[in-house]
Amino acid sequence: MSEPEEARVAGVFSRAGLLGKVFSAADQPGAVDIYVHYIRRRAGRGIIRTVHGAGYQLEDLLWIRPTPTG
């Protein structure tokens, strides 16, 4: 099952979409929530935003990308 067009444009990933693309078929649906919790605890709460009724969205991470030197 692919993500709806509006979800891809907005950068929102549903639990079902993440479960199907990132986790194995043996993983439980709650695995997504567990890993989101783990990432938030390690990297900070603001890195992943919950979009109620839709899924999860990554916040802008430009501040952690190295800038090219010229």
N, CA, C and O atoms as a CHARMM CRD file, in Angstrom:
* protein
*
  280
    1    1 MET  N      0.84700  -1.17700   0.00000 PROA 1      0.00000
    2    1 MET  CA     0.00000   0.00000   0.00000 PROA 1      0.00000
    3    1 MET  C      0.88800   1.23500   0.00000 PROA 1      0.00000
    4    1 MET  O      1.73100   1.38900   0.88400 PROA 1      0.00000
    5    2 SER  N      0.71400   2.10600  -0.96800 PROA 2      0.00000
    6    2 SER  CA     1.55800   3.29000  -1.03700 PROA 2      0.00000
    7    2 SER  C      0.90600   4.45400  -0.31100 PROA 2      0.00000
    8    2 SER  O     -0.30100   4.47100  -0.06900 PROA 2      0.00000
    9    3 GLU  N      1.73800   5.42100   0.02800 PROA 3      0.00000
   10    3 GLU  CA     1.25000   6.60900   0.72000 PROA 3      0.00000
   11    3 GLU  C      0.41000   7.45200  -0.23400 PROA 3      0.00000
   12    3 GLU  O      0.71600   7.50000  -1.42600 PROA 3      0.00000
   13    4 PRO  N     -0.63800   8.11700   0.24600 PROA 4      0.00000
   14    4 PRO  CA    -1.40100   9.03100  -0.60200 PROA 4      0.00000
   15    4 PRO  C     -0.52300  10.18700  -1.07400 PROA 4      0.00000
   16    4 PRO  O      0.44400  10.55400  -0.40600 PROA 4      0.00000
   17    5 GLU  N     -0.86200  10.75400  -2.22000 PROA 5      0.00000
   18    5 GLU  CA    -0.06700  11.84700  -2.79700 PROA 5      0.00000
   19    5 GLU  C      0.10600  13.00100  -1.82200 PROA 5      0.00000
   20    5 GLU  O      1.21100  13.52700  -1.68900 PROA 5      0.00000
   21    6 GLU  N     -0.96400  13.40900  -1.13400 PROA 6      0.00000
   22    6 GLU  CA    -0.85500  14.54500  -0.21800 PROA 6      0.00000
   23    6 GLU  C      0.06800  14.23500   0.95600 PROA 6      0.00000
   24    6 GLU  O      0.71700  15.13800   1.48600 PROA 6      0.00000
   25    7 ALA  N      0.13400  12.97800   1.36700 PROA 7      0.00000
   26    7 ALA  CA     1.02800  12.60500   2.46600 PROA 7      0.00000
   27    7 ALA  C      2.47500  12.69200   2.01400 PROA 7      0.00000
   28    7 ALA  O      3.32900  13.16100   2.76600 PROA 7      0.00000
   29    8 ARG  N      2.76100  12.25000   0.80300 PROA 8      0.00000
   30    8 ARG  CA     4.13500  12.31600   0.31500 PROA 8      0.00000
   31    8 ARG  C      4.57600  13.76000   0.14600 PROA 8      0.00000
   32    8 ARG  O      5.71600  14.09500   0.46700 PROA 8      0.00000
   33    9 VAL  N      3.71500  14.60500  -0.34400 PROA 9      0.00000
   34    9 VAL  CA     4.05900  16.00900  -0.53700 PROA 9      0.00000
   35    9 VAL  C      4.33700  16.67900   0.79700 PROA 9      0.00000
   36    9 VAL  O      5.29200  17.44600   0.91800 PROA 9      0.00000
   37   10 ALA  N      3.51900  16.39900   1.79400 PROA 10     0.00000
   38   10 ALA  CA     3.68400  17.02000   3.10300 PROA 10     0.00000
   39   10 ALA  C      4.78400  16.35900   3.91900 PROA 10     0.00000
   40   10 ALA  O      5.15000  16.87200   4.97700 PROA 10     0.00000
   41   11 GLY  N      5.31900  15.23700   3.45800 PROA 11     0.00000
   42   11 GLY  CA     6.35300  14.53700   4.19700 PROA 11     0.00000
   43   11 GLY  C      5.82700  13.78300   5.39900 PROA 11     0.00000
   44   11 GLY  O      6.56400  13.54500   6.35600 PROA 11     0.00000
   45   12 VAL  N      4.55200  13.40200   5.36000 PROA 12     0.00000
   46   12 VAL  CA     3.94100  12.65800   6.45700 PROA 12     0.00000
   47   12 VAL  C      3.95800  11.17800   6.08500 PROA 12     0.00000
   48   12 VAL  O      3.56500  10.79300   4.98400 PROA 12     0.00000
   49   13 PHE  N      4.41800  10.36500   7.02000 PROA 13     0.00000
   50   13 PHE  CA     4.50800   8.93100   6.80300 PROA 13     0.00000
   51   13 PHE  C      3.57300   8.22400   7.77200 PROA 13     0.00000
   52   13 PHE  O      3.67700   8.40800   8.98400 PROA 13     0.00000
   53   14 SER  N      2.66800   7.42300   7.24500 PROA 14     0.00000
   54   14 SER  CA     1.72000   6.70600   8.10100 PROA 14     0.00000
   55   14 SER  C      2.41700   5.55000   8.80700 PROA 14     0.00000
   56   14 SER  O      3.46800   5.08500   8.36700 PROA 14     0.00000
   57   15 ARG  N      1.82400   5.09300   9.90300 PROA 15     0.00000
   58   15 ARG  CA     2.36100   3.91900  10.60500 PROA 15     0.00000
   59   15 ARG  C      2.39200   2.71100   9.66700 PROA 15     0.00000
   60   15 ARG  O      3.38100   1.98000   9.61300 PROA 15     0.00000
   61   16 ALA  N      1.29600   2.51300   8.92900 PROA 16     0.00000
   62   16 ALA  CA     1.22200   1.36500   8.01800 PROA 16     0.00000
   63   16 ALA  C      2.29800   1.45300   6.93800 PROA 16     0.00000
   64   16 ALA  O      2.91600   0.44800   6.58700 PROA 16     0.00000
   65   17 GLY  N      2.51700   2.64700   6.41900 PROA 17     0.00000
   66   17 GLY  CA     3.55000   2.82900   5.40000 PROA 17     0.00000
   67   17 GLY  C      4.93900   2.55800   5.94000 PROA 17     0.00000
   68   17 GLY  O      5.74700   1.90000   5.28300 PROA 17     0.00000
   69   18 LEU  N      5.22600   3.06200   7.14000 PROA 18     0.00000
   70   18 LEU  CA     6.52800   2.81200   7.76300 PROA 18     0.00000
   71   18 LEU  C      6.70700   1.33900   8.08400 PROA 18     0.00000
   72   18 LEU  O      7.78100   0.77700   7.87100 PROA 18     0.00000
   73   19 LEU  N      5.66500   0.72100   8.59200 PROA 19     0.00000
   74   19 LEU  CA     5.74200  -0.69400   8.94200 PROA 19     0.00000
   75   19 LEU  C      6.03400  -1.53100   7.70000 PROA 19     0.00000
   76   19 LEU  O      6.82100  -2.47500   7.75600 PROA 19     0.00000
   77   20 GLY  N      5.40600  -1.18800   6.59100 PROA 20     0.00000
   78   20 GLY  CA     5.60700  -1.94400   5.35800 PROA 20     0.00000
   79   20 GLY  C      6.93900  -1.70700   4.68700 PROA 20     0.00000
   80   20 GLY  O      7.46000  -2.60700   4.02800 PROA 20     0.00000
   81   21 LYS  N      7.51300  -0.51300   4.83700 PROA 21     0.00000
   82   21 LYS  CA     8.74900  -0.17800   4.13700 PROA 21     0.00000
   83   21 LYS  C      9.99900  -0.33500   4.99000 PROA 21     0.00000
   84   21 LYS  O     11.06800  -0.63600   4.46000 PROA 21     0.00000
   85   22 VAL  N      9.88900  -0.13800   6.29300 PROA 22     0.00000
   86   22 VAL  CA    11.06900  -0.10000   7.15300 PROA 22     0.00000
   87   22 VAL  C     11.22200  -1.36900   7.98200 PROA 22     0.00000
   88   22 VAL  O     12.34000  -1.83100   8.20900 PROA 22     0.00000
   89   23 PHE  N     10.12600  -1.92500   8.42800 PROA 23     0.00000
   90   23 PHE  CA    10.16900  -3.05900   9.33800 PROA 23     0.00000
   91   23 PHE  C      9.81400  -4.34400   8.60400 PROA 23     0.00000
   92   23 PHE  O      9.16200  -4.31300   7.56000 PROA 23     0.00000
   93   24 SER  N     10.24400  -5.46400   9.15400 PROA 24     0.00000
   94   24 SER  CA     9.92400  -6.75300   8.53900 PROA 24     0.00000
   95   24 SER  C      8.46700  -7.12000   8.82000 PROA 24     0.00000
   96   24 SER  O      7.81700  -6.54100   9.69100 PROA 24     0.00000
   97   25 ALA  N      7.98500  -8.07600   8.07400 PROA 25     0.00000
   98   25 ALA  CA     6.59300  -8.50900   8.23700 PROA 25     0.00000
   99   25 ALA  C      6.34800  -9.11400   9.61500 PROA 25     0.00000
  100   25 ALA  O      5.20800  -9.15800  10.07700 PROA 25     0.00000
  101   26 ALA  N      7.40000  -9.58000  10.27000 PROA 26     0.00000
  102   26 ALA  CA     7.25700 -10.20300  11.58700 PROA 26     0.00000
  103   26 ALA  C      7.05900  -9.18000  12.69800 PROA 26     0.00000
  104   26 ALA  O      6.59300  -9.52700  13.78300 PROA 26     0.00000
  105   27 ASP  N      7.40900  -7.92000  12.43500 PROA 27     0.00000
  106   27 ASP  CA     7.27200  -6.88700  13.46300 PROA 27     0.00000
  107   27 ASP  C      5.80700  -6.56100  13.71700 PROA 27     0.00000
  108   27 ASP  O      4.97600  -6.62700  12.81200 PROA 27     0.00000
  109   28 GLN  N      5.51200  -6.21700  14.93700 PROA 28     0.00000
  110   28 GLN  CA     4.16200  -5.83200  15.33900 PROA 28     0.00000
  111   28 GLN  C      3.90400  -4.37400  14.95300 PROA 28     0.00000
  112   28 GLN  O      4.85400  -3.60000  14.83500 PROA 28     0.00000
  113   29 PRO  N      2.63900  -3.97900  14.75400 PROA 29     0.00000
  114   29 PRO  CA     2.32300  -2.58800  14.42900 PROA 29     0.00000
  115   29 PRO  C      2.87100  -1.59000  15.44900 PROA 29     0.00000
  116   29 PRO  O      3.19500  -0.45800  15.08900 PROA 29     0.00000
  117   30 GLY  N      2.97800  -1.99200  16.70900 PROA 30     0.00000
  118   30 GLY  CA     3.50900  -1.11000  17.74500 PROA 30     0.00000
  119   30 GLY  C      4.99600  -0.84700  17.62400 PROA 30     0.00000
  120   30 GLY  O      5.52700   0.01700  18.32200 PROA 30     0.00000
  121   31 ALA  N      5.68800  -1.58100  16.74400 PROA 31     0.00000
  122   31 ALA  CA     7.12900  -1.38300  16.56800 PROA 31     0.00000
  123   31 ALA  C      7.43600   0.03800  16.10800 PROA 31     0.00000
  124   31 ALA  O      8.43400   0.62100  16.53200 PROA 31     0.00000
  125   32 VAL  N      6.59800   0.59800  15.25500 PROA 32     0.00000
  126   32 VAL  CA     6.81300   1.96700  14.77900 PROA 32     0.00000
  127   32 VAL  C      6.78300   2.93400  15.95400 PROA 32     0.00000
  128   32 VAL  O      7.66900   3.78000  16.08000 PROA 32     0.00000
  129   33 ASP  N      5.78300   2.82000  16.81000 PROA 33     0.00000
  130   33 ASP  CA     5.67200   3.70900  17.97000 PROA 33     0.00000
  131   33 ASP  C      6.86600   3.56300  18.90500 PROA 33     0.00000
  132   33 ASP  O      7.36600   4.55300  19.44000 PROA 33     0.00000
  133   34 ILE  N      7.31900   2.33900  19.09900 PROA 34     0.00000
  134   34 ILE  CA     8.46900   2.10000  19.97500 PROA 34     0.00000
  135   34 ILE  C      9.71600   2.77100  19.41800 PROA 34     0.00000
  136   34 ILE  O     10.45100   3.41600  20.16600 PROA 34     0.00000
  137   35 TYR  N      9.96900   2.63400  18.12500 PROA 35     0.00000
  138   35 TYR  CA    11.15700   3.24200  17.54000 PROA 35     0.00000
  139   35 TYR  C     11.05900   4.75900  17.47400 PROA 35     0.00000
  140   35 TYR  O     12.06400   5.44800  17.65100 PROA 35     0.00000
  141   36 VAL  N      9.87400   5.29000  17.22300 PROA 36     0.00000
  142   36 VAL  CA     9.69900   6.74800  17.25800 PROA 36     0.00000
  143   36 VAL  C     10.01100   7.26500  18.65700 PROA 36     0.00000
  144   36 VAL  O     10.68200   8.28700  18.80800 PROA 36     0.00000
  145   37 HSD  N      9.52900   6.56700  19.67300 PROA 37     0.00000
  146   37 HSD  CA     9.82300   6.95200  21.05800 PROA 37     0.00000
  147   37 HSD  C     11.33100   6.91200  21.31600 PROA 37     0.00000
  148   37 HSD  O     11.87900   7.83000  21.92700 PROA 37     0.00000
  149   38 TYR  N     11.99500   5.86600  20.86100 PROA 38     0.00000
  150   38 TYR  CA    13.43500   5.72000  21.05100 PROA 38     0.00000
  151   38 TYR  C     14.19600   6.85700  20.36300 PROA 38     0.00000
  152   38 TYR  O     15.10300   7.44300  20.95400 PROA 38     0.00000
  153   39 ILE  N     13.83100   7.16600  19.12200 PROA 39     0.00000
  154   39 ILE  CA    14.50800   8.24800  18.39100 PROA 39     0.00000
  155   39 ILE  C     14.28800   9.58300  19.08700 PROA 39     0.00000
  156   39 ILE  O     15.22300  10.37200  19.22000 PROA 39     0.00000
  157   40 ARG  N     13.07700   9.84100  19.52600 PROA 40     0.00000
  158   40 ARG  CA    12.79900  11.09200  20.24100 PROA 40     0.00000
  159   40 ARG  C     13.61800  11.19600  21.51500 PROA 40     0.00000
  160   40 ARG  O     14.11700  12.27100  21.84800 PROA 40     0.00000
  161   41 ARG  N     13.75900  10.09200  22.22900 PROA 41     0.00000
  162   41 ARG  CA    14.52000  10.10200  23.47300 PROA 41     0.00000
  163   41 ARG  C     16.00000  10.35800  23.20500 PROA 41     0.00000
  164   41 ARG  O     16.65300  11.06100  23.97600 PROA 41     0.00000
  165   42 ARG  N     16.53400   9.79800  22.12800 PROA 42     0.00000
  166   42 ARG  CA    17.95700   9.93800  21.82300 PROA 42     0.00000
  167   42 ARG  C     18.28300  11.25200  21.11100 PROA 42     0.00000
  168   42 ARG  O     19.31500  11.86100  21.39100 PROA 42     0.00000
  169   43 ALA  N     17.42500  11.69300  20.20300 PROA 43     0.00000
  170   43 ALA  CA    17.74300  12.84400  19.35800 PROA 43     0.00000
  171   43 ALA  C     16.97300  14.10200  19.72100 PROA 43     0.00000
  172   43 ALA  O     17.25900  15.17100  19.18200 PROA 43     0.00000
  173   44 GLY  N     16.01700  14.00400  20.60900 PROA 44     0.00000
  174   44 GLY  CA    15.21800  15.16300  20.98200 PROA 44     0.00000
  175   44 GLY  C     13.79500  15.04300  20.47800 PROA 44     0.00000
  176   44 GLY  O     13.54300  14.49600  19.40400 PROA 44     0.00000
  177   45 ARG  N     12.88200  15.55500  21.25800 PROA 45     0.00000
  178   45 ARG  CA    11.46100  15.41700  20.93500 PROA 45     0.00000
  179   45 ARG  C     11.06600  16.14000  19.65400 PROA 45     0.00000
  180   45 ARG  O     10.11900  15.72300  18.98700 PROA 45     0.00000
  181   46 GLY  N     11.76000  17.20000  19.29900 PROA 46     0.00000
  182   46 GLY  CA    11.35500  17.99600  18.14800 PROA 46     0.00000
  183   46 GLY  C     11.72200  17.41900  16.80000 PROA 46     0.00000
  184   46 GLY  O     11.34900  17.99000  15.77400 PROA 46     0.00000
  185   47 ILE  N     12.43500  16.31300  16.76100 PROA 47     0.00000
  186   47 ILE  CA    12.89900  15.78800  15.48500 PROA 47     0.00000
  187   47 ILE  C     11.79300  15.08200  14.69300 PROA 47     0.00000
  188   47 ILE  O     11.80300  15.09500  13.46200 PROA 47     0.00000
  189   48 ILE  N     10.84800  14.47200  15.39900 PROA 48     0.00000
  190   48 ILE  CA     9.71900  13.79000  14.75300 PROA 48     0.00000
  191   48 ILE  C      8.43200  14.37300  15.31400 PROA 48     0.00000
  192   48 ILE  O      8.21100  14.38400  16.52500 PROA 48     0.00000
  193   49 ARG  N      7.58600  14.85700  14.40700 PROA 49     0.00000
  194   49 ARG  CA     6.31800  15.45100  14.81100 PROA 49     0.00000
  195   49 ARG  C      5.19100  14.47800  14.51200 PROA 49     0.00000
  196   49 ARG  O      5.14200  13.89000  13.43100 PROA 49     0.00000
  197   50 THR  N      4.29100  14.30800  15.46400 PROA 50     0.00000
  198   50 THR  CA     3.10700  13.47500  15.24200 PROA 50     0.00000
  199   50 THR  C      2.04200  14.30700  14.54700 PROA 50     0.00000
  200   50 THR  O      1.67200  15.37800  15.02700 PROA 50     0.00000
  201   51 VAL  N      1.55500  13.81800  13.42400 PROA 51     0.00000
  202   51 VAL  CA     0.45100  14.44800  12.70400 PROA 51     0.00000
  203   51 VAL  C     -0.76300  13.57100  12.99100 PROA 51     0.00000
  204   51 VAL  O     -0.93200  12.51200  12.38800 PROA 51     0.00000
  205   52 HSD  N     -1.59800  14.02000  13.91100 PROA 52     0.00000
  206   52 HSD  CA    -2.72400  13.20700  14.37800 PROA 52     0.00000
  207   52 HSD  C     -3.63700  12.80600  13.22700 PROA 52     0.00000
  208   52 HSD  O     -4.05100  13.63800  12.42000 PROA 52     0.00000
  209   53 GLY  N     -3.93700  11.53000  13.16900 PROA 53     0.00000
  210   53 GLY  CA    -4.79300  10.98400  12.12700 PROA 53     0.00000
  211   53 GLY  C     -4.07500  10.69700  10.82500 PROA 53     0.00000
  212   53 GLY  O     -4.68000  10.16900   9.89100 PROA 53     0.00000
  213   54 ALA  N     -2.77100  11.04000  10.74200 PROA 54     0.00000
  214   54 ALA  CA    -2.03900  10.83300   9.49700 PROA 54     0.00000
  215   54 ALA  C     -0.75300  10.02900   9.68400 PROA 54     0.00000
  216   54 ALA  O     -0.46100   9.14900   8.87400 PROA 54     0.00000
  217   55 GLY  N      0.02100  10.31100  10.73100 PROA 55     0.00000
  218   55 GLY  CA     1.27900   9.59400  10.93100 PROA 55     0.00000
  219   55 GLY  C      2.34400  10.47800  11.55100 PROA 55     0.00000
  220   55 GLY  O      2.08400  11.21900  12.49800 PROA 55     0.00000
  221   56 TYR  N      3.54400  10.38700  11.00200 PROA 56     0.00000
  222   56 TYR  CA     4.69300  11.11200  11.54100 PROA 56     0.00000
  223   56 TYR  C      5.34700  11.94400  10.45000 PROA 56     0.00000
  224   56 TYR  O      5.28400  11.61000   9.26700 PROA 56     0.00000
  225   57 GLN  N      5.97900  13.04100  10.87500 PROA 57     0.00000
  226   57 GLN  CA     6.66400  13.93300   9.94400 PROA 57     0.00000
  227   57 GLN  C      8.00300  14.32100  10.55000 PROA 57     0.00000
  228   57 GLN  O      8.08100  14.68800  11.72300 PROA 57     0.00000
  229   58 LEU  N      9.06000  14.23800   9.74200 PROA 58     0.00000
  230   58 LEU  CA    10.37700  14.67600  10.19200 PROA 58     0.00000
  231   58 LEU  C     10.45100  16.18900  10.09900 PROA 58     0.00000
  232   58 LEU  O     10.01100  16.78400   9.11500 PROA 58     0.00000
  233   59 GLU  N     11.00400  16.80000  11.12000 PROA 59     0.00000
  234   59 GLU  CA    11.19700  18.24400  11.09600 PROA 59     0.00000
  235   59 GLU  C     12.40200  18.57000  10.22300 PROA 59     0.00000
  236   59 GLU  O     13.16900  17.67700   9.86200 PROA 59     0.00000
  237   60 ASP  N     12.57100  19.82700   9.88700 PROA 60     0.00000
  238   60 ASP  CA    13.66600  20.27500   9.03900 PROA 60     0.00000
  239   60 ASP  C     14.99300  19.98400   9.73000 PROA 60     0.00000
  240   60 ASP  O     15.22900  20.43700  10.84900 PROA 60     0.00000
  241   61 LEU  N     15.85000  19.23200   9.06400 PROA 61     0.00000
  242   61 LEU  CA    17.13100  18.84800   9.65100 PROA 61     0.00000
  243   61 LEU  C     18.30400  19.57000   8.99400 PROA 61     0.00000
  244   61 LEU  O     19.44200  19.11400   9.10300 PROA 61     0.00000
  245   62 LEU  N     18.04800  20.68400   8.31600 PROA 62     0.00000
  246   62 LEU  CA    19.12200  21.40900   7.64300 PROA 62     0.00000
  247   62 LEU  C     20.21900  21.84000   8.59800 PROA 62     0.00000
  248   62 LEU  O     21.38500  21.92600   8.21300 PROA 62     0.00000
  249   63 TRP  N     19.85400  22.10700   9.82700 PROA 63     0.00000
  250   63 TRP  CA    20.83500  22.58400  10.79100 PROA 63     0.00000
  251   63 TRP  C     21.88000  21.54000  11.14500 PROA 63     0.00000
  252   63 TRP  O     22.91200  21.89700  11.71300 PROA 63     0.00000
  253   64 ILE  N     21.66300  20.27600  10.84000 PROA 64     0.00000
  254   64 ILE  CA    22.67100  19.26600  11.15900 PROA 64     0.00000
  255   64 ILE  C     23.48100  18.83700   9.94200 PROA 64     0.00000
  256   64 ILE  O     24.43900  18.07500  10.07700 PROA 64     0.00000
  257   65 ARG  N     23.11500  19.31000   8.77000 PROA 65     0.00000
  258   65 ARG  CA    23.86900  18.95800   7.57000 PROA 65     0.00000
  259   65 ARG  C     25.11600  19.82500   7.47700 PROA 65     0.00000
  260   65 ARG  O     25.05400  21.03000   7.71800 PROA 65     0.00000
  261   66 PRO  N     26.24200  19.22500   7.13200 PROA 66     0.00000
  262   66 PRO  CA    27.45000  20.03900   6.97900 PROA 66     0.00000
  263   66 PRO  C     27.31400  20.96800   5.77900 PROA 66     0.00000
  264   66 PRO  O     26.71200  20.61000   4.76700 PROA 66     0.00000
  265   67 THR  N     27.86800  22.14200   5.90300 PROA 67     0.00000
  266   67 THR  CA    27.84100  23.08000   4.78500 PROA 67     0.00000
  267   67 THR  C     29.05600  22.82800   3.90800 PROA 67     0.00000
  268   67 THR  O     30.14400  22.55600   4.41700 PROA 67     0.00000
  269   68 PRO  N     28.88000  22.91700   2.59100 PROA 68     0.00000
  270   68 PRO  CA    30.01900  22.68500   1.70100 PROA 68     0.00000
  271   68 PRO  C     31.04900  23.79500   1.84500 PROA 68     0.00000
  272   68 PRO  O     30.71000  24.96600   2.01100 PROA 68     0.00000
  273   69 THR  N     32.29300  23.40600   1.77900 PROA 69     0.00000
  274   69 THR  CA    33.37000  24.40800   1.82600 PROA 69     0.00000
  275   69 THR  C     33.84000  24.65200   0.41500 PROA 69     0.00000
  276   69 THR  O     33.93800  23.73100  -0.39600 PROA 69     0.00000
  277   70 GLY  N     34.11900  25.85700   0.14400 PROA 70     0.00000
  278   70 GLY  CA    34.44300  26.16700  -1.22800 PROA 70     0.00000
  279   70 GLY  C     35.74000  26.75600  -1.36800 PROA 70     0.00000
  280   70 GLY  O     36.15600  27.07500  -2.48200 PROA 70     0.00000
